[in-house]
């Protein structure tokens, strides 16, 4: 069965962290964004397997992700990742 979940990857001071909003407690880190993505894929699989083995329901994917563009009247200094 294929499942699809939204993943958030954030830059931290010394690494990247990733989490899945629809799977509380499912988190991972990595030195790079790509490594965090690889680790969260593994974490999702293990998290879902643990839920299934415990007889717990698999949460549906309900998170919707979008980037919203906007403009400011004055251009403050904004750092890009």
Backbone as a chain_set.jsonl record, in Angstrom:
{"seq": "XXXXXXXXXXXXXXXXXXXXXXXXXXXXXXXXXXXXXXXXXXXXXXXXXXXXXXXXXXXXXXXXXXXXXXXXXXXXXXXXX", "coords": {"N": [[0.842, -1.169, 0.0], [0.617, 2.184, -0.915], [1.383, 5.187, 0.671], [1.111, 8.694, 1.267], [2.674, 11.419, 2.703], [2.901, 14.763, 3.956], [5.937, 16.464, 4.494], [7.962, 18.431, 6.592], [10.888, 20.224, 6.332], [13.363, 21.792, 8.095], [15.855, 24.308, 8.504], [18.236, 24.203, 10.974], [20.432, 25.587, 13.514], [22.796, 23.961, 13.377], [22.231, 21.801, 11.77], [19.753, 19.992, 9.846], [16.291, 19.601, 10.411], [13.502, 17.39, 10.338], [10.007, 16.784, 10.098], [6.766, 15.186, 10.338], [3.702, 16.447, 9.94], [1.24, 15.025, 10.11], [1.87, 12.759, 11.493], [2.4, 12.628, 14.546], [5.304, 12.891, 16.52], [6.971, 11.686, 14.727], [9.99, 12.208, 13.627], [13.15, 13.439, 12.326], [16.674, 13.993, 11.75], [19.421, 15.553, 9.989], [22.672, 16.186, 8.552], [22.544, 17.572, 6.209], [19.974, 18.883, 4.02], [19.176, 16.923, 2.221], [20.038, 14.61, 3.542], [18.439, 14.719, 5.832], [15.97, 14.356, 4.617], [16.256, 11.745, 3.638], [16.48, 10.378, 6.079], [13.996, 10.955, 7.263], [12.26, 9.596, 5.61], [12.86, 6.945, 6.244], [12.154, 7.047, 8.952], [9.382, 7.509, 8.758], [8.472, 5.107, 7.59], [9.216, 3.25, 9.612], [7.73, 4.27, 11.744], [5.059, 3.945, 10.856], [5.013, 1.146, 10.59], [5.355, 0.406, 13.258], [2.987, 1.424, 14.367], [1.107, -0.186, 13.012], [1.847, -2.757, 13.915], [1.18, -2.508, 16.553], [-1.489, -2.473, 16.43], [-2.721, -0.092, 16.097], [-4.539, 2.526, 14.436], [-3.673, 3.695, 11.123], [-2.812, 6.962, 10.601], [-4.592, 9.222, 8.487], [-3.404, 11.145, 5.694], [-3.652, 14.492, 5.96], [-2.635, 17.011, 5.831], [-2.06, 19.947, 3.977], [0.126, 21.473, 1.758], [1.428, 24.545, 0.712], [3.143, 27.135, -0.996], [3.069, 30.533, -0.393], [3.12, 33.501, -2.095], [3.986, 36.884, -1.534], [4.059, 40.476, -1.296], [5.881, 43.067, 0.228], [5.384, 46.424, 1.348], [7.67, 47.928, 1.942], [10.976, 46.837, 1.474], [12.299, 44.743, 3.632], [15.254, 43.313, 5.134], [15.627, 40.033, 4.228], [16.488, 36.79, 4.939], [17.505, 34.09, 2.925], [17.114, 30.534, 2.629]], "CA": [[0.0, 0.0, 0.0], [1.37, 3.429, -0.956], [0.852, 6.3, 1.45], [1.845, 9.927, 0.979], [2.573, 12.371, 3.803], [3.651, 16.011, 3.864], [7.11, 16.518, 5.363], [8.544, 19.758, 6.759], [12.332, 20.192, 6.613], [13.766, 23.118, 8.553], [17.272, 24.524, 8.792], [18.546, 24.516, 12.365], [21.769, 26.186, 13.538], [23.894, 23.051, 13.042], [21.783, 20.673, 10.948], [18.388, 20.12, 9.342], [15.349, 18.722, 11.104], [12.323, 17.073, 9.533], [8.895, 16.181, 10.829], [5.567, 14.889, 9.559], [2.585, 16.979, 10.725], [0.173, 14.047, 10.309], [2.367, 11.645, 12.305], [3.061, 13.206, 15.72], [6.436, 12.128, 17.047], [7.792, 11.17, 13.63], [10.981, 13.246, 13.371], [14.486, 12.992, 11.933], [17.639, 15.07, 11.509], [20.528, 15.235, 9.1], [23.624, 17.29, 8.362], [22.085, 18.3, 5.027], [18.552, 18.705, 3.741], [19.019, 15.61, 1.584], [20.188, 13.57, 4.574], [17.23, 14.771, 6.663], [14.91, 13.737, 3.821], [16.497, 10.293, 3.65], [16.2, 9.882, 7.421], [12.563, 11.021, 7.576], [11.619, 8.497, 4.872], [13.044, 5.759, 7.089], [11.366, 7.251, 10.174], [7.968, 7.322, 8.422], [8.242, 3.671, 7.415], [9.287, 2.602, 10.928], [6.61, 4.774, 12.546], [3.84, 3.277, 10.391], [5.117, -0.273, 10.936], [5.119, 0.283, 14.704], [1.554, 1.608, 14.588], [0.411, -1.376, 12.51], [2.14, -3.884, 14.807], [0.484, -2.259, 17.817], [-2.927, -2.491, 16.195], [-3.222, 1.281, 16.046], [-4.898, 2.939, 13.077], [-2.718, 4.51, 10.383], [-3.443, 8.268, 10.397], [-4.653, 9.667, 7.093], [-2.68, 12.362, 5.353], [-4.613, 15.587, 5.838], [-1.911, 18.273, 5.709], [-1.914, 20.509, 2.644], [1.262, 22.397, 1.734], [1.482, 25.518, -0.374], [3.946, 28.334, -0.8], [2.286, 31.719, -0.667], [3.952, 34.657, -2.421], [3.425, 38.16, -1.13], [4.983, 41.591, -1.404], [5.823, 44.045, 1.307], [5.504, 47.794, 0.858], [9.107, 48.233, 2.061], [11.728, 45.579, 1.394], [13.224, 44.516, 4.743], [16.272, 42.297, 4.893], [15.091, 38.688, 4.411], [17.502, 35.784, 4.622], [17.017, 32.933, 2.156], [17.8, 29.295, 3.043]], "C": [[0.897, 1.245, 0.0], [0.634, 4.498, -0.158], [1.715, 7.523, 1.158], [1.589, 10.914, 2.107], [3.397, 13.616, 3.509], [4.782, 15.97, 4.891], [7.615, 17.955, 5.404], [10.017, 19.569, 7.101], [12.755, 21.621, 6.926], [15.265, 23.17, 8.81], [17.4, 24.901, 10.254], [19.964, 25.101, 12.382], [22.883, 25.251, 13.052], [23.502, 21.878, 12.156], [20.423, 21.006, 10.35], [17.509, 19.168, 10.138], [14.131, 18.545, 10.209], [11.249, 16.479, 10.432], [7.7, 16.032, 9.906], [4.369, 15.366, 10.372], [1.478, 15.961, 11.017], [0.588, 12.841, 11.144], [3.115, 12.206, 13.515], [4.155, 12.289, 16.257], [7.342, 11.572, 15.979], [8.733, 12.289, 13.186], [12.308, 12.62, 12.949], [15.373, 14.221, 11.763], [18.687, 14.597, 10.52], [21.45, 16.428, 8.967], [23.238, 18.163, 7.183], [20.584, 18.082, 4.869], [18.295, 17.334, 3.126], [19.132, 14.477, 2.596], [18.966, 13.55, 5.488], [16.065, 14.132, 5.924], [15.048, 12.216, 3.807], [16.11, 9.696, 5.001], [14.705, 9.924, 7.745], [11.809, 9.953, 6.799], [11.7, 7.205, 5.683], [12.18, 5.868, 8.346], [9.875, 7.045, 9.911], [7.646, 5.836, 8.313], [8.223, 2.956, 8.768], [8.116, 3.019, 11.818], [5.318, 4.051, 12.168], [3.855, 1.79, 10.717], [4.844, -0.489, 12.42], [3.637, 0.464, 15.029], [0.785, 0.357, 14.181], [0.616, -2.564, 13.447], [1.425, -3.742, 16.14], [-1.029, -2.302, 17.668], [-3.555, -1.112, 16.16], [-3.577, 1.649, 14.605], [-3.795, 3.785, 12.445], [-3.398, 5.854, 10.116], [-3.486, 8.641, 8.915], [-3.805, 10.919, 6.903], [-3.698, 13.464, 5.132], [-3.937, 16.94, 5.639], [-1.798, 18.675, 4.246], [-0.794, 21.542, 2.701], [1.185, 23.29, 0.506], [2.49, 26.592, -0.007], [3.09, 29.514, -1.211], [3.244, 32.871, -0.931], [3.227, 35.924, -2.011], [4.476, 39.235, -1.356], [4.791, 42.497, -0.209], [5.984, 45.428, 0.707], [6.97, 48.242, 0.879], [9.842, 46.912, 2.107], [12.699, 45.452, 2.56], [14.25, 43.466, 4.341], [15.684, 40.929, 5.222], [16.171, 37.695, 4.029], [16.856, 34.597, 3.919], [17.781, 31.692, 2.603], [18.857, 28.877, 2.045]], "O": [[1.819, 1.353, 0.808], [-0.575, 4.682, -0.297], [2.899, 7.4, 0.842], [0.44, 11.215, 2.434], [4.459, 13.538, 2.89], [4.6, 15.499, 6.013], [7.687, 18.621, 4.371], [10.359, 18.847, 8.038], [12.536, 22.538, 6.134], [15.865, 22.199, 9.273], [16.735, 25.828, 10.718], [20.631, 25.105, 11.347], [23.815, 25.701, 12.385], [24.346, 21.047, 11.823], [19.998, 22.161, 10.35], [17.929, 18.068, 10.495], [13.777, 19.428, 9.428], [11.541, 15.768, 11.393], [7.624, 16.654, 8.847], [4.043, 14.759, 11.392], [0.844, 16.031, 12.069], [-0.244, 11.993, 11.468], [4.345, 12.253, 13.506], [3.96, 11.085, 16.424], [8.399, 11.029, 16.299], [8.331, 13.201, 12.463], [12.557, 11.437, 13.181], [14.883, 15.344, 11.648], [18.822, 13.403, 10.25], [21.051, 17.56, 9.241], [23.561, 19.351, 7.151], [20.002, 17.205, 5.507], [17.318, 16.666, 3.465], [18.398, 13.492, 2.512], [18.505, 12.478, 5.879], [15.254, 13.436, 6.535], [14.06, 11.494, 3.948], [15.489, 8.635, 5.062], [14.197, 9.032, 8.424], [10.799, 9.447, 7.29], [10.721, 6.467, 5.789], [11.549, 4.894, 8.755], [9.174, 6.471, 10.745], [6.659, 5.366, 8.88], [7.329, 2.155, 9.04], [7.578, 2.2, 12.563], [4.572, 3.6, 13.038], [2.823, 1.227, 11.081], [4.179, -1.453, 12.798], [3.09, -0.255, 15.865], [-0.086, -0.108, 14.916], [-0.33, -3.295, 13.742], [1.1, -4.74, 16.785], [-1.764, -2.183, 18.649], [-4.778, -0.978, 16.19], [-2.974, 1.133, 13.664], [-3.073, 4.501, 13.14], [-4.447, 5.894, 9.474], [-2.527, 8.402, 8.181], [-3.532, 11.652, 7.854], [-4.518, 13.381, 4.218], [-4.607, 17.918, 5.308], [-1.483, 17.853, 3.386], [-0.772, 22.389, 3.594], [0.907, 22.827, -0.6], [2.662, 26.916, 1.168], [2.457, 29.49, -2.267], [4.086, 33.186, -0.09], [2.006, 36.023, -2.128], [5.648, 38.931, -1.581], [3.681, 42.668, 0.296], [6.64, 45.593, -0.322], [7.444, 48.866, -0.07], [9.365, 45.961, 2.726], [13.806, 45.988, 2.499], [14.106, 42.811, 3.308], [15.287, 40.682, 6.361], [16.709, 37.749, 2.923], [15.769, 34.162, 4.298], [18.966, 31.78, 2.923], [19.523, 27.861, 2.24]]}, "num_chains": 1, "name": "protein.A"}
